[in-house]
Amino acid sequence: MVFIDRTQHLRCVSIEFITLVHDFGQTVLEDTIALVLFAFTSMIYNYYLGDNSLNFFSEETKNLFRGFRVLTRALIVWGSSQDIGTVFGFADVTMGLLALVNLEEHVPVAR
């Protein structure tokens, strides 16, 4: 029996996958990796923006940040278990609420 390490095994599996489905498989694999990285970095960036916003408007309240982290994790789990239409519908509603808050703050500034 021959033992190989995990990285060599993954490399062999990737090569076999590419040879099995030729150029199309390599494109699908690259696109999948790019999509996963895009989704992950988008979540990290949006979390960073929310965290900075809370930090700007609050006095470093630990309970507020703890609640934000719990809410963020709950929304990630919920979003990963829903169909894409529901997730985009929820995103549209929350973006609409954000626009209303921004409009409410811009009206006094415009006067």
Biopython code that builds the backbone (N, CA, C, O; Angstrom):
import numpy as np
from Bio.PDB.StructureBuilder import StructureBuilder

atoms = [
    (1, "MET", "N", (0.854, -1.174, 0.000)),
    (1, "MET", "CA", (0.000, 0.000, 0.000)),
    (1, "MET", "C", (0.900, 1.238, 0.000)),
    (1, "MET", "O", (1.873, 1.309, 0.751)),
    (2, "VAL", "N", (0.564, 2.213, -0.853)),
    (2, "VAL", "CA", (1.343, 3.428, -0.978)),
    (2, "VAL", "C", (0.616, 4.550, -0.256)),
    (2, "VAL", "O", (-0.577, 4.766, -0.473)),
    (3, "PHE", "N", (1.326, 5.256, 0.593)),
    (3, "PHE", "CA", (0.748, 6.382, 1.318)),
    (3, "PHE", "C", (1.233, 7.686, 0.699)),
    (3, "PHE", "O", (2.427, 7.867, 0.462)),
    (4, "ILE", "N", (0.290, 8.597, 0.440)),
    (4, "ILE", "CA", (0.654, 9.921, -0.054)),
    (4, "ILE", "C", (0.006, 10.962, 0.849)),
    (4, "ILE", "O", (-1.025, 10.704, 1.470)),
    (5, "ASP", "N", (0.615, 12.131, 0.915)),
    (5, "ASP", "CA", (0.055, 13.164, 1.775)),
    (5, "ASP", "C", (-1.162, 13.817, 1.114)),
    (5, "ASP", "O", (-1.449, 13.578, -0.059)),
    (6, "ARG", "N", (-1.858, 14.631, 1.874)),
    (6, "ARG", "CA", (-3.123, 15.217, 1.405)),
    (6, "ARG", "C", (-2.929, 16.162, 0.229)),
    (6, "ARG", "O", (-3.725, 16.155, -0.710)),
    (7, "THR", "N", (-1.879, 16.973, 0.271)),
    (7, "THR", "CA", (-1.688, 17.933, -0.825)),
    (7, "THR", "C", (-1.400, 17.212, -2.134)),
    (7, "THR", "O", (-1.884, 17.621, -3.189)),
    (8, "GLN", "N", (-0.620, 16.149, -2.071)),
    (8, "GLN", "CA", (-0.349, 15.368, -3.286)),
    (8, "GLN", "C", (-1.636, 14.694, -3.764)),
    (8, "GLN", "O", (-1.882, 14.608, -4.968)),
    (9, "HIS", "N", (-2.441, 14.225, -2.842)),
    (9, "HIS", "CA", (-3.709, 13.600, -3.212)),
    (9, "HIS", "C", (-4.641, 14.613, -3.881)),
    (9, "HIS", "O", (-5.262, 14.303, -4.897)),
    (10, "LEU", "N", (-4.741, 15.817, -3.319)),
    (10, "LEU", "CA", (-5.584, 16.847, -3.920)),
    (10, "LEU", "C", (-5.080, 17.238, -5.302)),
    (10, "LEU", "O", (-5.871, 17.464, -6.217)),
    (11, "ARG", "N", (-3.767, 17.316, -5.449)),
    (11, "ARG", "CA", (-3.190, 17.645, -6.748)),
    (11, "ARG", "C", (-3.533, 16.561, -7.772)),
    (11, "ARG", "O", (-3.884, 16.869, -8.910)),
    (12, "CYS", "N", (-3.432, 15.306, -7.369)),
    (12, "CYS", "CA", (-3.763, 14.199, -8.277)),
    (12, "CYS", "C", (-5.239, 14.218, -8.661)),
    (12, "CYS", "O", (-5.581, 13.989, -9.821)),
    (13, "VAL", "N", (-6.118, 14.492, -7.692)),
    (13, "VAL", "CA", (-7.550, 14.552, -7.967)),
    (13, "VAL", "C", (-7.852, 15.701, -8.920)),
    (13, "VAL", "O", (-8.656, 15.546, -9.839)),
    (14, "SER", "N", (-7.220, 16.847, -8.713)),
    (14, "SER", "CA", (-7.440, 17.992, -9.600)),
    (14, "SER", "C", (-6.987, 17.682, -11.011)),
    (14, "SER", "O", (-7.680, 18.015, -11.973)),
    (15, "ILE", "N", (-5.838, 17.052, -11.147)),
    (15, "ILE", "CA", (-5.333, 16.701, -12.487)),
    (15, "ILE", "C", (-6.258, 15.700, -13.154)),
    (15, "ILE", "O", (-6.545, 15.824, -14.345)),
    (16, "GLU", "N", (-6.726, 14.714, -12.413)),
    (16, "GLU", "CA", (-7.653, 13.727, -12.983)),
    (16, "GLU", "C", (-8.968, 14.374, -13.398)),
    (16, "GLU", "O", (-9.535, 14.031, -14.436)),
    (17, "PHE", "N", (-9.448, 15.306, -12.592)),
    (17, "PHE", "CA", (-10.691, 16.004, -12.932)),
    (17, "PHE", "C", (-10.521, 16.797, -14.215)),
    (17, "PHE", "O", (-11.397, 16.786, -15.080)),
    (18, "ILE", "N", (-9.393, 17.485, -14.338)),
    (18, "ILE", "CA", (-9.147, 18.296, -15.532)),
    (18, "ILE", "C", (-9.000, 17.413, -16.768)),
    (18, "ILE", "O", (-9.524, 17.747, -17.831)),
    (19, "THR", "N", (-8.297, 16.296, -16.640)),
    (19, "THR", "CA", (-8.152, 15.419, -17.807)),
    (19, "THR", "C", (-9.458, 14.731, -18.154)),
    (19, "THR", "O", (-9.684, 14.382, -19.313)),
    (20, "LEU", "N", (-10.314, 14.533, -17.176)),
    (20, "LEU", "CA", (-11.594, 13.881, -17.435)),
    (20, "LEU", "C", (-12.517, 14.769, -18.261)),
    (20, "LEU", "O", (-13.140, 14.299, -19.213)),
    (21, "VAL", "N", (-12.606, 16.025, -17.911)),
    (21, "VAL", "CA", (-13.535, 16.917, -18.607)),
    (21, "VAL", "C", (-12.826, 18.004, -19.413)),
    (21, "VAL", "O", (-13.461, 18.955, -19.869)),
    (22, "HIS", "N", (-11.526, 17.867, -19.587)),
    (22, "HIS", "CA", (-10.699, 18.728, -20.435)),
    (22, "HIS", "C", (-10.810, 20.193, -20.034)),
    (22, "HIS", "O", (-10.919, 20.501, -18.847)),
    (23, "ASP", "N", (-10.784, 21.089, -20.996)),
    (23, "ASP", "CA", (-10.753, 22.526, -20.731)),
    (23, "ASP", "C", (-12.014, 23.016, -20.036)),
    (23, "ASP", "O", (-11.953, 23.939, -19.224)),
    (24, "PHE", "N", (-13.156, 22.410, -20.345)),
    (24, "PHE", "CA", (-14.405, 22.828, -19.712)),
    (24, "PHE", "C", (-14.335, 22.624, -18.206)),
    (24, "PHE", "O", (-14.789, 23.480, -17.447)),
    (25, "GLY", "N", (-13.783, 21.524, -17.770)),
    (25, "GLY", "CA", (-13.663, 21.237, -16.343)),
    (25, "GLY", "C", (-12.748, 22.212, -15.635)),
    (25, "GLY", "O", (-13.016, 22.620, -14.505)),
    (26, "GLN", "N", (-11.660, 22.589, -16.304)),
    (26, "GLN", "CA", (-10.747, 23.541, -15.697)),
    (26, "GLN", "C", (-11.428, 24.898, -15.553)),
    (26, "GLN", "O", (-11.249, 25.580, -14.544)),
    (27, "THR", "N", (-12.204, 25.291, -16.555)),
    (27, "THR", "CA", (-12.921, 26.559, -16.494)),
    (27, "THR", "C", (-13.951, 26.536, -15.372)),
    (27, "THR", "O", (-14.076, 27.508, -14.628)),
    (28, "VAL", "N", (-14.682, 25.447, -15.242)),
    (28, "VAL", "CA", (-15.686, 25.331, -14.182)),
    (28, "VAL", "C", (-15.018, 25.374, -12.812)),
    (28, "VAL", "O", (-15.514, 26.037, -11.901)),
    (29, "LEU", "N", (-13.912, 24.682, -12.665)),
    (29, "LEU", "CA", (-13.200, 24.672, -11.389)),
    (29, "LEU", "C", (-12.680, 26.066, -11.048)),
    (29, "LEU", "O", (-12.810, 26.508, -9.906)),
    (30, "GLU", "N", (-12.098, 26.761, -12.016)),
    (30, "GLU", "CA", (-11.592, 28.113, -11.771)),
    (30, "GLU", "C", (-12.734, 29.077, -11.455)),
    (30, "GLU", "O", (-12.607, 29.909, -10.556)),
    (31, "ASP", "N", (-13.843, 28.978, -12.179)),
    (31, "ASP", "CA", (-14.988, 29.847, -11.928)),
    (31, "ASP", "C", (-15.586, 29.599, -10.550)),
    (31, "ASP", "O", (-15.995, 30.539, -9.868)),
    (32, "THR", "N", (-15.635, 28.339, -10.142)),
    (32, "THR", "CA", (-16.168, 28.011, -8.823)),
    (32, "THR", "C", (-15.296, 28.590, -7.724)),
    (32, "THR", "O", (-15.808, 29.151, -6.756)),
    (33, "ILE", "N", (-14.006, 28.461, -7.862)),
    (33, "ILE", "CA", (-13.092, 29.012, -6.865)),
    (33, "ILE", "C", (-13.216, 30.534, -6.817)),
    (33, "ILE", "O", (-13.247, 31.124, -5.738)),
    (34, "ALA", "N", (-13.287, 31.166, -7.989)),
    (34, "ALA", "CA", (-13.423, 32.631, -8.034)),
    (34, "ALA", "C", (-14.729, 33.082, -7.387)),
    (34, "ALA", "O", (-14.744, 34.082, -6.669)),
    (35, "LEU", "N", (-15.818, 32.367, -7.628)),
    (35, "LEU", "CA", (-17.108, 32.726, -7.051)),
    (35, "LEU", "C", (-17.109, 32.574, -5.535)),
    (35, "LEU", "O", (-17.648, 33.425, -4.827)),
    (36, "VAL", "N", (-16.515, 31.508, -5.039)),
    (36, "VAL", "CA", (-16.439, 31.300, -3.589)),
    (36, "VAL", "C", (-15.605, 32.401, -2.937)),
    (36, "VAL", "O", (-15.984, 32.930, -1.892)),
    (37, "LEU", "N", (-14.470, 32.747, -3.548)),
    (37, "LEU", "CA", (-13.633, 33.818, -2.992)),
    (37, "LEU", "C", (-14.352, 35.164, -3.039)),
    (37, "LEU", "O", (-14.237, 35.954, -2.103)),
    (38, "PHE", "N", (-15.092, 35.436, -4.114)),
    (38, "PHE", "CA", (-15.840, 36.681, -4.214)),
    (38, "PHE", "C", (-16.906, 36.768, -3.126)),
    (38, "PHE", "O", (-17.054, 37.806, -2.481)),
    (39, "ALA", "N", (-17.644, 35.682, -2.921)),
    (39, "ALA", "CA", (-18.690, 35.676, -1.899)),
    (39, "ALA", "C", (-18.084, 35.857, -0.504)),
    (39, "ALA", "O", (-18.609, 36.618, 0.309)),
    (40, "PHE", "N", (-16.999, 35.169, -0.234)),
    (40, "PHE", "CA", (-16.366, 35.263, 1.083)),
    (40, "PHE", "C", (-15.841, 36.673, 1.347)),
    (40, "PHE", "O", (-16.078, 37.230, 2.419)),
    (41, "THR", "N", (-15.136, 37.249, 0.387)),
    (41, "THR", "CA", (-14.587, 38.587, 0.594)),
    (41, "THR", "C", (-15.692, 39.637, 0.672)),
    (41, "THR", "O", (-15.535, 40.639, 1.369)),
    (42, "SER", "N", (-16.808, 39.427, -0.030)),
    (42, "SER", "CA", (-17.940, 40.356, 0.071)),
    (42, "SER", "C", (-18.531, 40.336, 1.473)),
    (42, "SER", "O", (-18.855, 41.386, 2.028)),
    (43, "MET", "N", (-18.672, 39.142, 2.049)),
    (43, "MET", "CA", (-19.191, 39.047, 3.415)),
    (43, "MET", "C", (-18.240, 39.694, 4.417)),
    (43, "MET", "O", (-18.680, 40.402, 5.323)),
    (44, "ILE", "N", (-16.947, 39.458, 4.260)),
    (44, "ILE", "CA", (-15.965, 40.052, 5.167)),
    (44, "ILE", "C", (-15.992, 41.574, 5.058)),
    (44, "ILE", "O", (-15.938, 42.265, 6.075)),
    (45, "TYR", "N", (-16.075, 42.107, 3.834)),
    (45, "TYR", "CA", (-16.085, 43.558, 3.638)),
    (45, "TYR", "C", (-17.347, 44.183, 4.241)),
    (45, "TYR", "O", (-17.262, 45.210, 4.915)),
    (46, "ASN", "N", (-18.500, 43.583, 4.008)),
    (46, "ASN", "CA", (-19.740, 44.122, 4.566)),
    (46, "ASN", "C", (-19.752, 44.040, 6.090)),
    (46, "ASN", "O", (-20.273, 44.937, 6.752)),
    (47, "TYR", "N", (-19.191, 42.991, 6.644)),
    (47, "TYR", "CA", (-19.070, 42.900, 8.100)),
    (47, "TYR", "C", (-18.171, 44.023, 8.619)),
    (47, "TYR", "O", (-18.476, 44.651, 9.633)),
    (48, "TYR", "N", (-17.070, 44.272, 7.925)),
    (48, "TYR", "CA", (-16.153, 45.348, 8.302)),
    (48, "TYR", "C", (-16.862, 46.702, 8.282)),
    (48, "TYR", "O", (-16.673, 47.508, 9.193)),
    (49, "LEU", "N", (-17.671, 46.960, 7.261)),
    (49, "LEU", "CA", (-18.403, 48.221, 7.186)),
    (49, "LEU", "C", (-19.395, 48.366, 8.337)),
    (49, "LEU", "O", (-19.495, 49.433, 8.941)),
    (50, "GLY", "N", (-20.122, 47.304, 8.637)),
    (50, "GLY", "CA", (-21.074, 47.343, 9.748)),
    (50, "GLY", "C", (-20.391, 47.527, 11.084)),
    (50, "GLY", "O", (-20.875, 48.273, 11.935)),
    (51, "ASP", "N", (-19.279, 46.859, 11.275)),
    (51, "ASP", "CA", (-18.526, 46.979, 12.514)),
    (51, "ASP", "C", (-18.005, 48.401, 12.696)),
    (51, "ASP", "O", (-18.084, 48.956, 13.791)),
    (52, "ASN", "N", (-17.479, 48.987, 11.635)),
    (52, "ASN", "CA", (-16.994, 50.372, 11.715)),
    (52, "ASN", "C", (-18.132, 51.346, 11.972)),
    (52, "ASN", "O", (-17.955, 52.321, 12.702)),
    (53, "SER", "N", (-19.288, 51.100, 11.388)),
    (53, "SER", "CA", (-20.440, 51.978, 11.629)),
    (53, "SER", "C", (-20.863, 51.930, 13.087)),
    (53, "SER", "O", (-21.119, 52.968, 13.695)),
    (54, "LEU", "N", (-20.937, 50.731, 13.649)),
    (54, "LEU", "CA", (-21.287, 50.617, 15.066)),
    (54, "LEU", "C", (-20.232, 51.281, 15.945)),
    (54, "LEU", "O", (-20.566, 51.916, 16.945)),
    (55, "ASN", "N", (-18.984, 51.138, 15.582)),
    (55, "ASN", "CA", (-17.906, 51.745, 16.348)),
    (55, "ASN", "C", (-17.982, 53.266, 16.299)),
    (55, "ASN", "O", (-17.655, 53.931, 17.281)),
    (56, "PHE", "N", (-18.406, 53.820, 15.174)),
    (56, "PHE", "CA", (-18.515, 55.270, 15.026)),
    (56, "PHE", "C", (-19.667, 55.828, 15.861)),
    (56, "PHE", "O", (-19.539, 56.884, 16.480)),
    (57, "PHE", "N", (-20.802, 55.106, 15.875)),
    (57, "PHE", "CA", (-22.000, 55.621, 16.540)),
    (57, "PHE", "C", (-22.129, 55.209, 17.995)),
    (57, "PHE", "O", (-23.013, 55.716, 18.686)),
    (58, "SER", "N", (-21.294, 54.322, 18.485)),
    (58, "SER", "CA", (-21.434, 53.868, 19.867)),
    (58, "SER", "C", (-20.143, 54.110, 20.631)),
    (58, "SER", "O", (-19.123, 54.498, 20.061)),
    (59, "GLU", "N", (-20.210, 53.878, 21.908)),
    (59, "GLU", "CA", (-19.074, 54.096, 22.794)),
    (59, "GLU", "C", (-18.407, 52.768, 23.157)),
    (59, "GLU", "O", (-18.141, 52.506, 24.330)),
    (60, "GLU", "N", (-18.141, 51.937, 22.161)),
    (60, "GLU", "CA", (-17.495, 50.636, 22.385)),
    (60, "GLU", "C", (-18.291, 49.737, 23.330)),
    (60, "GLU", "O", (-17.720, 49.107, 24.219)),
    (61, "THR", "N", (-19.594, 49.680, 23.139)),
    (61, "THR", "CA", (-20.436, 48.831, 23.965)),
    (61, "THR", "C", (-20.251, 47.380, 23.532)),
    (61, "THR", "O", (-20.545, 47.030, 22.390)),
    (62, "LYS", "N", (-19.767, 46.540, 24.438)),
    (62, "LYS", "CA", (-19.484, 45.144, 24.102)),
    (62, "LYS", "C", (-20.751, 44.366, 23.770)),
    (62, "LYS", "O", (-20.733, 43.511, 22.884)),
    (63, "ASN", "N", (-21.853, 44.649, 24.465)),
    (63, "ASN", "CA", (-23.100, 43.935, 24.195)),
    (63, "ASN", "C", (-23.635, 44.253, 22.800)),
    (63, "ASN", "O", (-24.196, 43.379, 22.139)),
    (64, "LEU", "N", (-23.470, 45.476, 22.356)),
    (64, "LEU", "CA", (-23.913, 45.860, 21.019)),
    (64, "LEU", "C", (-23.122, 45.107, 19.954)),
    (64, "LEU", "O", (-23.699, 44.591, 18.996)),
    (65, "PHE", "N", (-21.816, 45.045, 20.118)),
    (65, "PHE", "CA", (-20.981, 44.321, 19.155)),
    (65, "PHE", "C", (-21.243, 42.819, 19.209)),
    (65, "PHE", "O", (-21.226, 42.146, 18.178)),
    (66, "ARG", "N", (-21.483, 42.295, 20.403)),
    (66, "ARG", "CA", (-21.792, 40.869, 20.536)),
    (66, "ARG", "C", (-23.106, 40.550, 19.825)),
    (66, "ARG", "O", (-23.212, 39.539, 19.132)),
    (67, "GLY", "N", (-24.107, 41.416, 19.999)),
    (67, "GLY", "CA", (-25.382, 41.226, 19.305)),
    (67, "GLY", "C", (-25.235, 41.322, 17.795)),
    (67, "GLY", "O", (-25.869, 40.571, 17.053)),
    (68, "PHE", "N", (-24.387, 42.257, 17.336)),
    (68, "PHE", "CA", (-24.129, 42.391, 15.899)),
    (68, "PHE", "C", (-23.493, 41.124, 15.340)),
    (68, "PHE", "O", (-23.864, 40.666, 14.260)),
    (69, "ARG", "N", (-22.547, 40.564, 16.065)),
    (69, "ARG", "CA", (-21.886, 39.331, 15.598)),
    (69, "ARG", "C", (-22.860, 38.156, 15.564)),
    (69, "ARG", "O", (-22.841, 37.354, 14.630)),
    (70, "VAL", "N", (-23.708, 38.058, 16.582)),
    (70, "VAL", "CA", (-24.693, 36.972, 16.608)),
    (70, "VAL", "C", (-25.684, 37.138, 15.464)),
    (70, "VAL", "O", (-26.013, 36.164, 14.786)),
    (71, "LEU", "N", (-26.160, 38.353, 15.242)),
    (71, "LEU", "CA", (-27.086, 38.622, 14.145)),
    (71, "LEU", "C", (-26.443, 38.331, 12.792)),
    (71, "LEU", "O", (-27.090, 37.769, 11.908)),
    (72, "THR", "N", (-25.182, 38.707, 12.624)),
    (72, "THR", "CA", (-24.474, 38.449, 11.373)),
    (72, "THR", "C", (-24.357, 36.957, 11.110)),
    (72, "THR", "O", (-24.623, 36.502, 9.998)),
    (73, "ARG", "N", (-23.969, 36.202, 12.104)),
    (73, "ARG", "CA", (-23.842, 34.743, 11.934)),
    (73, "ARG", "C", (-25.195, 34.103, 11.654)),
    (73, "ARG", "O", (-25.297, 33.193, 10.831)),
    (74, "ALA", "N", (-26.229, 34.575, 12.336)),
    (74, "ALA", "CA", (-27.565, 34.017, 12.107)),
    (74, "ALA", "C", (-28.032, 34.299, 10.672)),
    (74, "ALA", "O", (-28.624, 33.431, 10.030)),
    (75, "LEU", "N", (-27.766, 35.506, 10.174)),
    (75, "LEU", "CA", (-28.164, 35.832, 8.804)),
    (75, "LEU", "C", (-27.371, 35.040, 7.779)),
    (75, "LEU", "O", (-27.913, 34.683, 6.733)),
    (76, "ILE", "N", (-26.107, 34.756, 8.049)),
    (76, "ILE", "CA", (-25.317, 33.934, 7.138)),
    (76, "ILE", "C", (-25.871, 32.516, 7.081)),
    (76, "ILE", "O", (-26.013, 31.942, 6.001)),
    (77, "VAL", "N", (-26.182, 31.957, 8.235)),
    (77, "VAL", "CA", (-26.756, 30.598, 8.265)),
    (77, "VAL", "C", (-28.117, 30.582, 7.583)),
    (77, "VAL", "O", (-28.408, 29.676, 6.802)),
    (78, "TRP", "N", (-28.955, 31.580, 7.870)),
    (78, "TRP", "CA", (-30.278, 31.656, 7.245)),
    (78, "TRP", "C", (-30.149, 31.803, 5.725)),
    (78, "TRP", "O", (-30.839, 31.116, 4.972)),
    (79, "GLY", "N", (-29.268, 32.696, 5.278)),
    (79, "GLY", "CA", (-29.104, 32.923, 3.848)),
    (79, "GLY", "C", (-28.558, 31.717, 3.112)),
    (79, "GLY", "O", (-28.895, 31.498, 1.948)),
    (80, "SER", "N", (-27.726, 30.936, 3.766)),
    (80, "SER", "CA", (-27.174, 29.748, 3.106)),
    (80, "SER", "C", (-28.186, 28.621, 2.992)),
    (80, "SER", "O", (-27.984, 27.685, 2.219)),
    (81, "SER", "N", (-29.275, 28.699, 3.753)),
    (81, "SER", "CA", (-30.276, 27.625, 3.702)),
    (81, "SER", "C", (-31.517, 28.010, 2.891)),
    (81, "SER", "O", (-32.432, 27.199, 2.749)),
    (82, "GLN", "N", (-31.561, 29.233, 2.357)),
    (82, "GLN", "CA", (-32.714, 29.699, 1.588)),
    (82, "GLN", "C", (-32.415, 29.643, 0.093)),
    (82, "GLN", "O", (-31.261, 29.531, -0.321)),
    (83, "ASP", "N", (-33.476, 29.724, -0.706)),
    (83, "ASP", "CA", (-33.260, 29.806, -2.147)),
    (83, "ASP", "C", (-32.839, 31.231, -2.509)),
    (83, "ASP", "O", (-33.040, 32.163, -1.731)),
    (84, "ILE", "N", (-32.258, 31.389, -3.686)),
    (84, "ILE", "CA", (-31.647, 32.654, -4.070)),
    (84, "ILE", "C", (-32.672, 33.777, -4.192)),
    (84, "ILE", "O", (-32.347, 34.933, -3.919)),
    (85, "GLY", "N", (-33.903, 33.464, -4.596)),
    (85, "GLY", "CA", (-34.943, 34.481, -4.716)),
    (85, "GLY", "C", (-35.291, 35.111, -3.380)),
    (85, "GLY", "O", (-35.493, 36.322, -3.294)),
    (86, "THR", "N", (-35.363, 34.298, -2.345)),
    (86, "THR", "CA", (-35.659, 34.797, -1.006)),
    (86, "THR", "C", (-34.526, 35.676, -0.495)),
    (86, "THR", "O", (-34.771, 36.718, 0.114)),
    (87, "VAL", "N", (-33.299, 35.263, -0.738)),
    (87, "VAL", "CA", (-32.142, 36.035, -0.278)),
    (87, "VAL", "C", (-32.093, 37.392, -0.973)),
    (87, "VAL", "O", (-31.869, 38.415, -0.327)),
    (88, "PHE", "N", (-32.305, 37.402, -2.298)),
    (88, "PHE", "CA", (-32.292, 38.675, -3.017)),
    (88, "PHE", "C", (-33.481, 39.546, -2.624)),
    (88, "PHE", "O", (-33.350, 40.769, -2.570)),
    (89, "GLY", "N", (-34.635, 38.945, -2.350)),
    (89, "GLY", "CA", (-35.786, 39.708, -1.871)),
    (89, "GLY", "C", (-35.497, 40.366, -0.537)),
    (89, "GLY", "O", (-35.835, 41.533, -0.334)),
    (90, "PHE", "N", (-34.875, 39.630, 0.377)),
    (90, "PHE", "CA", (-34.491, 40.195, 1.667)),
    (90, "PHE", "C", (-33.466, 41.314, 1.494)),
    (90, "PHE", "O", (-33.539, 42.340, 2.171)),
    (91, "ALA", "N", (-32.514, 41.113, 0.589)),
    (91, "ALA", "CA", (-31.508, 42.152, 0.330)),
    (91, "ALA", "C", (-32.161, 43.413, -0.230)),
    (91, "ALA", "O", (-31.767, 44.524, 0.124)),
    (92, "ASP", "N", (-33.162, 43.247, -1.106)),
    (92, "ASP", "CA", (-33.863, 44.414, -1.652)),
    (92, "ASP", "C", (-34.584, 45.193, -0.558)),
    (92, "ASP", "O", (-34.550, 46.423, -0.538)),
    (93, "VAL", "N", (-35.233, 44.477, 0.345)),
    (93, "VAL", "CA", (-35.946, 45.140, 1.445)),
    (93, "VAL", "C", (-34.973, 45.899, 2.348)),
    (93, "VAL", "O", (-35.233, 47.044, 2.719)),
    (94, "THR", "N", (-33.857, 45.263, 2.701)),
    (94, "THR", "CA", (-32.902, 45.934, 3.580)),
    (94, "THR", "C", (-32.226, 47.118, 2.890)),
    (94, "THR", "O", (-31.937, 48.121, 3.543)),
    (95, "MET", "N", (-31.970, 47.024, 1.596)),
    (95, "MET", "CA", (-31.405, 48.176, 0.869)),
    (95, "MET", "C", (-32.420, 49.316, 0.790)),
    (95, "MET", "O", (-32.044, 50.487, 0.841)),
    (96, "GLY", "N", (-33.705, 48.978, 0.665)),
    (96, "GLY", "CA", (-34.749, 50.008, 0.682)),
    (96, "GLY", "C", (-34.820, 50.717, 2.023)),
    (96, "GLY", "O", (-34.972, 51.937, 2.079)),
    (97, "LEU", "N", (-34.710, 49.950, 3.109)),
    (97, "LEU", "CA", (-34.697, 50.562, 4.450)),
    (97, "LEU", "C", (-33.467, 51.450, 4.635)),
    (97, "LEU", "O", (-33.556, 52.519, 5.241)),
    (98, "LEU", "N", (-32.338, 51.016, 4.123)),
    (98, "LEU", "CA", (-31.133, 51.828, 4.202)),
    (98, "LEU", "C", (-31.300, 53.126, 3.420)),
    (98, "LEU", "O", (-30.844, 54.180, 3.864)),
    (99, "ALA", "N", (-31.949, 53.058, 2.265)),
    (99, "ALA", "CA", (-32.184, 54.262, 1.463)),
    (99, "ALA", "C", (-33.112, 55.231, 2.203)),
    (99, "ALA", "O", (-32.907, 56.444, 2.145)),
    (100, "LEU", "N", (-34.136, 54.705, 2.901)),
    (100, "LEU", "CA", (-35.026, 55.573, 3.664)),
    (100, "LEU", "C", (-34.291, 56.292, 4.795)),
    (100, "LEU", "O", (-34.521, 57.477, 5.039)),
    (101, "VAL", "N", (-33.418, 55.578, 5.473)),
    (101, "VAL", "CA", (-32.632, 56.198, 6.543)),
    (101, "VAL", "C", (-31.732, 57.278, 5.964)),
    (101, "VAL", "O", (-31.612, 58.362, 6.535)),
    (102, "ASN", "N", (-31.101, 56.986, 4.833)),
    (102, "ASN", "CA", (-30.235, 57.994, 4.205)),
    (102, "ASN", "C", (-31.024, 59.206, 3.752)),
    (102, "ASN", "O", (-30.561, 60.335, 3.914)),
    (103, "LEU", "N", (-32.216, 58.997, 3.185)),
    (103, "LEU", "CA", (-33.040, 60.125, 2.754)),
    (103, "LEU", "C", (-33.474, 60.979, 3.939)),
    (103, "LEU", "O", (-33.497, 62.207, 3.855)),
    (104, "GLU", "N", (-33.815, 60.326, 5.035)),
    (104, "GLU", "CA", (-34.226, 61.044, 6.239)),
    (104, "GLU", "C", (-33.100, 61.942, 6.753)),
    (104, "GLU", "O", (-33.365, 63.028, 7.268)),
    (105, "GLU", "N", (-31.877, 61.513, 6.623)),
    (105, "GLU", "CA", (-30.738, 62.299, 7.085)),
    (105, "GLU", "C", (-30.319, 63.356, 6.069)),
    (105, "GLU", "O", (-29.727, 64.365, 6.455)),
    (106, "HIS", "N", (-30.604, 63.160, 4.789)),
    (106, "HIS", "CA", (-30.211, 64.140, 3.772)),
    (106, "HIS", "C", (-31.143, 65.318, 3.693)),
    (106, "HIS", "O", (-30.727, 66.399, 3.276)),
    (107, "VAL", "N", (-32.398, 65.148, 4.082)),
    (107, "VAL", "CA", (-33.380, 66.252, 3.991)),
    (107, "VAL", "C", (-32.968, 67.432, 4.876)),
    (107, "VAL", "O", (-32.973, 68.565, 4.392)),
    (108, "PRO", "N", (-32.611, 67.222, 6.149)),
    (108, "PRO", "CA", (-32.187, 68.384, 6.957)),
    (108, "PRO", "C", (-30.905, 69.045, 6.429)),
    (108, "PRO", "O", (-30.734, 70.257, 6.554)),
    (109, "VAL", "N", (-30.032, 68.266, 5.856)),
    (109, "VAL", "CA", (-28.780, 68.821, 5.338)),
    (109, "VAL", "C", (-29.053, 69.696, 4.121)),
    (109, "VAL", "O", (-28.382, 70.708, 3.919)),
    (110, "ALA", "N", (-30.029, 69.316, 3.315)),
    (110, "ALA", "CA", (-30.330, 70.041, 2.076)),
    (110, "ALA", "C", (-30.993, 71.394, 2.350)),
    (110, "ALA", "O", (-30.970, 72.267, 1.483)),
    (111, "ARG", "N", (-31.570, 71.585, 3.509)),
    (111, "ARG", "CA", (-32.283, 72.839, 3.819)),
    (111, "ARG", "C", (-31.362, 73.946, 4.156)),
    (111, "ARG", "O", (-31.810, 75.057, 4.438)),
]
sb = StructureBuilder()
sb.init_structure("model")
sb.init_model(0)
sb.init_chain("A")
sb.init_seg("    ")
for serial, (resi, resn, name, xyz) in enumerate(atoms, 1):
    if name == "N":
        sb.init_residue(resn, " ", resi, " ")
    sb.init_atom(name, np.array(xyz, "f"), 0.0, 1.0, " ", f" {name:<3s}", serial, name[0])
structure = sb.get_structure()
